[in-house]
Structure formats: C-alpha cells, structure tokens
Amino acid sequence: MEMQAMVLDAPRRSLRAATLPVPAPGPGQLQLRVEACAVCRTDLHIVDGELPHPKPRLVPGHEIVGRVTAIGTDVHGHAIGDRVGVPWLGWTCGVCEFCRTERENLCPSAKFTGYDLDGGYAEFTVADARYATPLPAGVDALQAAPLLCAGLIGYRSLRLAGEGRRLGLYGFGAAAHLVAQVARWQGREVYAFTRPGDATAQAFALGLGATWAGGSDDVPPEPLDAAIIFAPVGSLVPAALAAVRAGGTVVCGGIHMSDIPSFPYALLWEERVLRSVANLTRADAREFLALAPQVPVRCTIEVFPLAEADAALAALRRGGLSGAAVLVPPGR
C-alpha cells in the first residue's frame, strides 16, 4: 500500500512530492490516517537549515490530527478509529532525571516529530502511542491541528510568563493569536507587537481583543508585566526587556532565534527575568486541550492541499498568514 507525502531531502531545498509505502506501526506505535497537519515555524527553521540535523529524507510536520488505522504490539488505551493529536515531542527515554521529574521536555535523548521522526506532511504516519493525545471524536481536525504546537508552546510560554495583567506578545502569528484568546479569557490586557507598519496584523490583533497593537519598534503605552517573544528575532529581546516593568518576565517562545545583541545590564536589573521555553510535555497537552474548549479558542486558518506545502511555508516565511496554515491530504 502506498501514500502521497512531501519529503525534505536536505535542508535549504524545496520539498519533494513522493509516493512512499504506508508505514506500519512497530511495537508501542499507532498508525494514523492524517486528517490535517498544521504548518509551524519550526518546520520553516528545519527546511531553511536553521535546525541543521533532520533525519535524511524527512517527512516534516508535527501538528497532526489523525485517525488510528492500525495498532502495534504493547499498546494500551487506544482503539481503531480513535482520533488523536501528535505534537512535536515524539519520544523520550523515560529514565533520565528530567523524565523522572516531570520535565520530559528536557530529555537529552528526546526525539521530535517531523525532525527525528517522520511527521504529518503525508496521508499516513506512525507515532509513539504514549505521545498521541486523545481528541474528542467530534472535534474539527482543521481547528485542532494548530493547537498541537502553536497552542501548546503558547500555553507553556503563557504559564512561564507568570500571572501579570499586562502581557506583551511579540510576533502576532499562529501561537500569539491563540495565546491572546486565553489571556483575554483570563482577564489580562494584551499588547500586540507586529512587524513595523503591518496594519493587517495589528488589525487582526485588535479584532481578537488586544488592548493595543503596534510595531515591534514601538513603545507600549503602559509598562508590561510580562512579554512573550514568538518572532525569531534576537533584537526583540532587549526591546521586550525595556518594555517590562521591574520584576517582569520576558519569555522566548521559539526553538530558534537570531543572535541576541549586547544590551546594557540596566535592562535586566531590578529583578527582571529572561527565560526560554523548550518543547512541551504531555501534561501541557492534557491541560491546554482541556482548557481550549472552555475559552473557547478558535484558530484562524488558511487551508492548503498537501501538495502545496512549499507554498504554505513560503507564506509563513514572508509573514503572509493571519493565524495558521493547515495542510490537508488528498481526499480529506
């Protein structure tokens, strides 16, 4: 049995349409028929060579919604026909100090979906059953797919930013537009920072309830309690530190960022905190996917056929998306 897939033969190349054998599930794995796979900035970092060591002939994609079509040995708690979500964190060792202390996102042996493991830019994929999160049968696959990274990383970033009332979001794309909805639901004020002069993104943020929207080179009208940086731009770090009040927190929410320029110690002084977010945990997935329907979180999406994955990545690269791109395999 064969399937259609989009393959990255090497970084800094276009994806290649390929006909591949449908992968069979090994021990502990599920085989999934992919219903939707969202396009993440991490995919772009992989394709552009900024995360330089993907597996050879990689099928990218790590925001996967699919139906279980076959089950390997030693799998419990899943059945044929179940709908599941598969995120970036695809496997951990389970025995290191991080795995044993509820910090599996820092496992040094971790494997990642769509990087070390083939992902969801395909009609079928396989996934470790332990890291396949059950989804309600009636959930909209197109709406659910962006929650599995943009939503989860955004939620983890929001938690680590603390409980301050005024929250800045630098880079108003897939993750920020979801975080903004949760933050507003929590009663916070959202201050959105976009590319300078991007009136469309600023209007998008205001339409989602942002208190203020401006360029990343603007000064917010009020000091921020915390800021999350989703744009992979190192120069935003000193800008965000300058925007937060004493005792505030700046969270870098991406897996890759350009170099951070030197900045005066005064920007960090007064007990400001600068920290990163790495990956996610299964606990993050359970918490956020239970919270999202309560808000409710709604994803703004643009749908692309699987064969147009390169076009979706190009739109993300140039900042041409409001919200998230979602790939749909043939016949879905």
LUMTILUM-807145 format. One record per residue (C-alpha): residue number from 0; residue in three letters; chain; x, y, z. Coordinates in Angstrom, 2 decimals. Each point is the difference from the previous one (the first is absolute). Example, Ala and Ser with C-alpha at 12.3 -4.5 7.8 and 13.67 -1.06 7.14 Angstrom:
2
   pos   code   unit      east     north        up
     0    ALA      A     12.30     -4.50      7.80
     1    SER      A      1.37      3.44     -0.66
***
This chain:
332
   pos   code   unit      east     north        up
     0    MET      A      0.00      0.00      0.00
     1    GLU      A      1.35      3.42     -0.95
     2    MET      A     -0.64      3.61      1.05
     3    GLN      A      0.74      3.53     -1.11
     4    ALA      A      2.46      2.00      2.09
     5    MET      A      2.14      3.13     -0.14
     6    VAL      A      3.68     -0.74      0.66
     7    LEU      A      2.96      2.19      0.98
     8    ASP      A      3.08     -1.62     -1.52
     9    ALA      A      2.38      2.51      1.62
    10    PRO      A     -0.23      3.40      1.69
    11    ARG      A     -0.32      3.07     -2.24
    12    ARG      A     -1.77     -1.97     -2.73
    13    SER      A     -3.61      0.07     -1.10
    14    LEU      A     -2.20     -2.83      1.16
    15    ARG      A     -0.43     -2.84     -2.45
    16    ALA      A     -3.33     -1.74     -0.71
    17    ALA      A      0.56     -3.74      0.43
    18    THR      A     -1.86     -3.27     -0.05
    19    LEU      A      1.08     -2.03      3.03
    20    PRO      A     -1.04     -3.26      1.64
    21    VAL      A     -2.57      0.50      2.74
    22    PRO      A      1.99     -0.42      3.26
    23    ALA      A     -0.95     -2.96      2.18
    24    PRO      A     -0.19      0.52      3.76
    25    GLY      A      2.77     -1.56      2.04
    26    PRO      A     -0.22     -1.01      3.66
    27    GLY      A     -1.57      2.79      2.03
    28    GLN      A     -1.10      1.91     -3.09
    29    LEU      A     -3.21      1.08     -1.70
    30    GLN      A     -0.53      0.29     -3.72
    31    LEU      A     -2.07      3.10     -0.83
    32    ARG      A     -1.87      1.18     -3.05
    33    VAL      A      0.82      3.71      0.02
    34    GLU      A     -3.04      2.28     -0.07
    35    ALA      A      1.87      3.29      0.35
    36    CYS      A      3.51      1.24      0.81
    37    ALA      A      0.66      3.62      0.89
    38    VAL      A      3.11      1.80     -1.21
    39    CYS      A      2.27      1.27      2.76
    40    ARG      A      2.88      2.48     -0.03
    41    THR      A      2.16     -2.87      1.25
    42    ASP      A     -0.67     -1.75     -3.32
    43    LEU      A      1.33      3.12     -1.69
    44    HIS      A      3.13      0.00      2.18
    45    ILE      A      0.59     -3.64     -1.01
    46    VAL      A     -0.54      0.60     -3.72
    47    ASP      A      2.15      3.15      0.07
    48    GLY      A      2.88     -1.80      1.74
    49    GLU      A     -0.20      1.92      3.28
    50    LEU      A     -0.56     -3.31      1.81
    51    PRO      A      2.70     -1.78     -1.95
    52    HIS      A     -0.23     -3.72      0.73
    53    PRO      A     -3.37     -1.45     -1.05
    54    LYS      A     -0.21     -3.67     -0.86
    55    PRO      A      0.82     -0.80     -3.63
    56    ARG      A     -2.96      0.14     -2.41
    57    LEU      A     -2.21      1.50      2.65
    58    VAL      A     -3.79      0.28     -0.11
    59    PRO      A     -0.52      3.23      2.01
    60    GLY      A     -3.00      0.99      2.10
    61    HIS      A     -0.75     -0.24      3.72
    62    GLU      A     -3.48      1.44      0.49
    63    ILE      A     -1.84     -3.13     -1.09
    64    VAL      A     -3.62     -1.00      0.38
    65    GLY      A     -0.73     -3.55     -1.15
    66    ARG      A     -2.09     -3.12      0.41
    67    VAL      A      1.49     -3.23      1.29
    68    THR      A      0.06     -2.56     -2.81
    69    ALA      A      2.33     -2.65      1.46
    70    ILE      A      1.53     -0.71      3.41
    71    GLY      A      3.37     -1.53      0.82
    72    THR      A      0.71     -2.39      2.81
    73    ASP      A      0.22      1.16      3.63
    74    VAL      A     -2.46      2.86     -0.51
    75    HIS      A     -2.70      0.66      2.54
    76    GLY      A     -2.79      2.57      0.15
    77    HIS      A     -0.46      0.52     -3.75
    78    ALA      A     -2.41     -1.59     -2.47
    79    ILE      A     -0.46     -0.06     -3.75
    80    GLY      A     -1.90      3.11     -1.07
    81    ASP      A      1.11      2.15      2.94
    82    ARG      A      0.93      3.56     -0.87
    83    VAL      A      3.32      1.17      1.45
    84    GLY      A      2.35      2.94     -0.18
    85    VAL      A      3.75     -0.38     -0.44
    86    PRO      A      2.26      2.90      1.12
    87    TRP      A      3.69      0.92     -0.33
    88    LEU      A      1.17     -2.15      2.93
    89    GLY      A     -0.16     -3.48     -1.49
    90    TRP      A      2.07     -2.22      2.33
    91    THR      A      2.00      0.20      3.22
    92    CYS      A      2.14     -2.51      1.85
    93    GLY      A     -2.15     -0.05      3.15
    94    VAL      A      2.95     -0.67      2.31
    95    CYS      A      2.20      3.13      0.08
    96    GLU      A     -0.24      2.53      2.83
    97    PHE      A     -2.16      2.30     -2.10
    98    CYS      A     -2.48     -2.72     -0.95
    99    ARG      A     -0.19     -1.14      3.62
   100    THR      A     -0.72      3.53      1.29
   101    GLU      A     -2.83      1.01     -2.36
   102    ARG      A      2.39      1.90     -2.30
   103    GLU      A     -0.08     -2.37     -2.96
   104    ASN      A      0.21      3.01     -2.33
   105    LEU      A      3.70      0.21      0.98
   106    CYS      A      0.83     -3.69     -0.57
   107    PRO      A      3.44     -0.05     -1.68
   108    SER      A     -0.99     -3.07     -2.04
   109    ALA      A     -3.37      1.37     -1.14
   110    LYS      A     -1.15     -0.50     -3.59
   111    PHE      A     -2.20      2.51     -1.74
   112    THR      A     -2.79     -0.51     -2.48
   113    GLY      A      0.77      1.40     -3.43
   114    TYR      A      3.72      0.29      0.83
   115    ASP      A      1.40     -3.26      1.41
   116    LEU      A     -3.18     -1.88     -0.88
   117    ASP      A     -2.10      0.23     -3.16
   118    GLY      A     -2.98      2.24      0.52
   119    GLY      A     -3.34      1.02     -1.43
   120    TYR      A      0.68      1.46     -3.46
   121    ALA      A     -1.40     -3.28     -1.32
   122    GLU      A     -3.15     -2.07     -0.29
   123    PHE      A      1.14     -2.37      2.76
   124    THR      A      2.51      0.09      2.82
   125    VAL      A      0.97     -2.01      3.08
   126    ALA      A      0.42      1.35      3.51
   127    ASP      A      0.98     -1.22      3.45
   128    ALA      A     -3.32     -0.77      1.68
   129    ARG      A      1.19      1.59      3.25
   130    TYR      A      0.30      3.36     -1.73
   131    ALA      A     -3.22     -0.15     -2.01
   132    THR      A     -2.54      2.11      1.87
   133    PRO      A     -3.65     -1.13     -0.20
   134    LEU      A     -2.32      2.57     -1.61
   135    PRO      A     -3.79      0.15      0.22
   136    ALA      A     -1.66     -1.84     -2.88
   137    GLY      A     -1.90      3.08     -1.14
   138    VAL      A      2.88      2.49      0.00
   139    ASP      A      0.70      1.85     -3.25
   140    ALA      A      3.33     -1.34     -1.26
   141    LEU      A      0.89      3.30     -1.69
   142    GLN      A     -0.63      1.91      3.23
   143    ALA      A      1.81     -2.54      2.19
   144    ALA      A      3.23     -0.30     -2.01
   145    PRO      A      1.52      3.42      0.90
   146    LEU      A     -0.72     -0.63      3.67
   147    LEU      A      2.60     -2.79      0.01
   148    CYS      A      3.02      2.33     -0.16
   149    ALA      A     -0.99      3.63     -0.43
   150    GLY      A     -2.54     -0.54      2.75
   151    LEU      A      2.11     -2.20      2.27
   152    ILE      A      3.20      2.04     -0.22
   153    GLY      A     -2.05      3.16      0.38
   154    TYR      A     -1.72     -1.40      3.08
   155    ARG      A      3.30     -1.08      1.58
   156    SER      A      1.47      3.43     -0.74
   157    LEU      A     -3.03      1.69      1.55
   158    ARG      A      0.31     -2.05      3.19
   159    LEU      A      3.71      0.79      0.32
   160    ALA      A     -0.67      3.70     -0.59
   161    GLY      A     -1.81      0.13      3.35
   162    GLU      A     -3.33      1.50      0.93
   163    GLY      A      0.59      3.67     -0.80
   164    ARG      A     -2.91      1.98     -1.40
   165    ARG      A      1.71      1.79     -2.92
   166    LEU      A      1.44     -2.51     -2.47
   167    GLY      A      2.03      0.86     -3.09
   168    LEU      A      0.09     -2.36     -2.99
   169    TYR      A      2.81      0.56     -2.51
   170    GLY      A     -0.80     -1.58     -3.36
   171    PHE      A     -3.74     -0.37     -0.51
   172    GLY      A     -0.33     -3.26     -1.91
   173    ALA      A     -1.26     -3.51      0.65
   174    ALA      A      1.07     -0.27      3.64
   175    ALA      A     -0.71      3.58      1.05
   176    HIS      A     -3.52      0.06     -1.40
   177    LEU      A     -0.84     -3.04      2.13
   178    VAL      A      1.78      1.27      3.12
   179    ALA      A     -1.79      3.33     -0.32
   180    GLN      A     -3.37     -1.73      0.26
   181    VAL      A      1.01     -1.89      3.14
   182    ALA      A      1.51      3.11      1.57
   183    ARG      A     -3.12      2.07     -0.69
   184    TRP      A     -2.16     -2.80      1.45
   185    GLN      A      2.18      0.16      3.13
   186    GLY      A     -0.72      3.73      0.28
   187    ARG      A      3.40      1.27     -1.18
   188    GLU      A      0.79      2.91     -2.28
   189    VAL      A      1.80     -1.00     -3.20
   190    TYR      A      2.50      2.29     -1.72
   191    ALA      A      0.83     -1.27     -3.50
   192    PHE      A      3.29      0.79     -1.76
   193    THR      A      0.20     -0.70     -3.72
   194    ARG      A      2.43      0.70     -2.81
   195    PRO      A      0.28      3.80     -0.25
   196    GLY      A     -2.73      1.38     -2.23
   197    ASP      A     -1.99     -3.26     -0.21
   198    ALA      A     -3.46      1.50      0.31
   199    THR      A     -1.68     -3.29     -0.94
   200    ALA      A      1.60     -1.91      2.89
   201    GLN      A     -0.74      2.85      2.38
   202    ALA      A     -3.66      0.07     -1.02
   203    PHE      A     -0.09     -3.79      0.42
   204    ALA      A      1.31      0.34      3.56
   205    LEU      A     -2.46      2.74      0.89
   206    GLY      A     -2.81     -2.13     -1.42
   207    LEU      A      0.96     -2.73      2.47
   208    GLY      A     -0.31      2.41      2.92
   209    ALA      A      3.49      1.45      0.32
   210    THR      A      0.08      3.19      2.03
   211    TRP      A      2.69      1.48     -2.27
   212    ALA      A      1.84     -1.02     -3.17
   213    GLY      A      3.08      1.57     -1.52
   214    GLY      A      3.34     -0.71     -1.62
   215    SER      A      2.79     -1.88      1.73
   216    ASP      A      1.95      3.26      0.01
   217    ASP      A     -2.77      1.83      1.89
   218    VAL      A     -0.16      0.62      3.74
   219    PRO      A     -3.21     -1.29      1.61
   220    PRO      A     -2.23      2.57      1.69
   221    GLU      A      0.41     -1.75      3.36
   222    PRO      A      2.89     -1.97      1.55
   223    LEU      A     -0.56     -3.72     -0.51
   224    ASP      A     -0.09     -2.59      2.79
   225    ALA      A      1.30     -2.65     -2.40
   226    ALA      A      0.76     -0.56     -3.67
   227    ILE      A      0.21     -3.06     -2.23
   228    ILE      A      2.16      0.11     -3.13
   229    PHE      A     -1.21     -2.31     -2.77
   230    ALA      A      1.82      1.70     -2.88
   231    PRO      A      3.47     -1.56     -0.51
   232    VAL      A      1.72      3.37      0.20
   233    GLY      A      2.72      0.41      2.62
   234    SER      A     -0.18      3.81      0.00
   235    LEU      A     -3.47     -0.25      1.52
   236    VAL      A      1.48     -1.26      3.28
   237    PRO      A      1.43      3.34      1.16
   238    ALA      A     -3.09      1.74     -1.39
   239    ALA      A     -2.27     -2.22      2.10
   240    LEU      A      2.18      0.41      3.10
   241    ALA      A     -0.28      3.75     -0.42
   242    ALA      A     -3.78     -0.29     -0.23
   243    VAL      A     -0.56     -2.06      3.18
   244    ARG      A     -0.13      1.54      3.44
   245    ALA      A      2.28     -0.88      2.92
   246    GLY      A     -0.49     -3.63      0.98
   247    GLY      A     -1.48     -0.83     -3.41
   248    THR      A      0.69     -3.08     -2.10
   249    VAL      A      0.96     -0.38     -3.66
   250    VAL      A     -0.54     -3.45     -1.51
   251    CYS      A      1.61     -1.10     -3.27
   252    GLY      A     -2.56     -2.41     -1.42
   253    GLY      A      1.79     -1.27     -3.11
   254    ILE      A      2.39     -2.86     -0.66
   255    HIS      A      2.32      2.21     -2.06
   256    MET      A      0.85      3.70      0.12
   257    SER      A      2.55      2.21     -1.69
   258    ASP      A      2.85      1.18      2.22
   259    ILE      A     -0.95      2.25      2.89
   260    PRO      A      1.95      3.27     -0.15
   261    SER      A      1.85      1.27      3.02
   262    PHE      A     -2.05      2.23      2.26
   263    PRO      A      0.64      2.01      3.18
   264    TYR      A     -0.39     -1.80      3.29
   265    ALA      A     -2.52      2.66      1.04
   266    LEU      A     -2.59     -1.72     -2.23
   267    LEU      A      0.29     -3.19      2.05
   268    TRP      A      0.49      1.60      3.38
   269    GLU      A     -2.86      0.48      2.49
   270    GLU      A     -0.62     -3.75      0.03
   271    ARG      A     -1.26     -0.32     -3.53
   272    VAL      A      0.06     -3.61     -1.22
   273    LEU      A      1.00     -1.21     -3.46
   274    ARG      A     -0.74     -3.64     -0.77
   275    SER      A     -0.66     -2.42     -2.86
   276    VAL      A     -2.60     -2.66     -0.57
   277    ALA      A      1.13     -3.39     -1.31
   278    ASN      A     -2.40     -2.44     -1.63
   279    LEU      A     -3.03     -1.14      2.02
   280    THR      A     -1.19     -2.78      2.27
   281    ARG      A     -2.95     -2.35     -0.14
   282    ALA      A     -1.36      1.82      3.05
   283    ASP      A      0.01      3.22     -2.03
   284    ALA      A     -2.06     -1.76     -2.66
   285    ARG      A     -2.54     -1.36      2.44
   286    GLU      A     -0.42      3.35      1.75
   287    PHE      A     -0.22      2.18     -3.08
   288    LEU      A     -2.26     -2.30     -2.02
   289    ALA      A     -2.39     -0.08      2.98
   290    LEU      A      0.15      3.79      0.35
   291    ALA      A     -0.39      0.93     -3.67
   292    PRO      A     -3.71     -0.91     -0.29
   293    GLN      A     -0.79      2.04      3.12
   294    VAL      A      1.36      3.25     -1.48
   295    PRO      A     -0.88     -1.03     -2.76
   296    VAL      A      3.17      0.32     -2.05
   297    ARG      A     -0.69      0.47     -3.71
   298    CYS      A      2.79     -0.33     -2.55
   299    THR      A      0.15      2.29     -3.00
   300    ILE      A      1.22     -2.30     -2.74
   301    GLU      A      0.90     -0.08     -3.68
   302    VAL      A     -0.36     -3.44     -1.58
   303    PHE      A      2.51     -1.33     -2.54
   304    PRO      A     -0.06     -3.35     -1.83
   305    LEU      A      2.86     -2.27      1.09
   306    ALA      A      1.69      0.43     -3.40
   307    GLU      A      0.25      3.76      0.65
   308    ALA      A      2.03     -0.33      3.21
   309    ASP      A      2.80      2.12     -1.50
   310    ALA      A     -2.48      2.79     -0.70
   311    ALA      A     -1.20     -0.12      3.61
   312    LEU      A      3.59      0.21      1.26
   313    ALA      A      0.69      2.91     -2.35
   314    ALA      A     -3.04      1.86      1.31
   315    LEU      A      1.22     -0.52      3.55
   316    ARG      A      3.52      1.11     -0.93
   317    ARG      A     -1.16      3.32     -1.45
   318    GLY      A     -2.51      0.69      2.79
   319    GLY      A     -2.95     -0.46     -2.32
   320    LEU      A     -2.25     -1.97      2.37
   321    SER      A     -2.53      1.15      2.56
   322    GLY      A     -0.11     -2.88      2.44
   323    ALA      A      1.15     -3.45     -1.12
   324    ALA      A      0.38     -1.97     -3.23
   325    VAL      A     -1.43     -3.53      0.01
   326    LEU      A      0.81     -2.72     -2.55
   327    VAL      A     -2.71     -2.44     -1.07
   328    PRO      A      0.89     -3.33     -1.70
   329    PRO      A     -1.79     -1.05     -3.21
   330    GLY      A     -3.59     -1.12      0.49
   331    ARG      A     -0.42      1.54      3.47
***
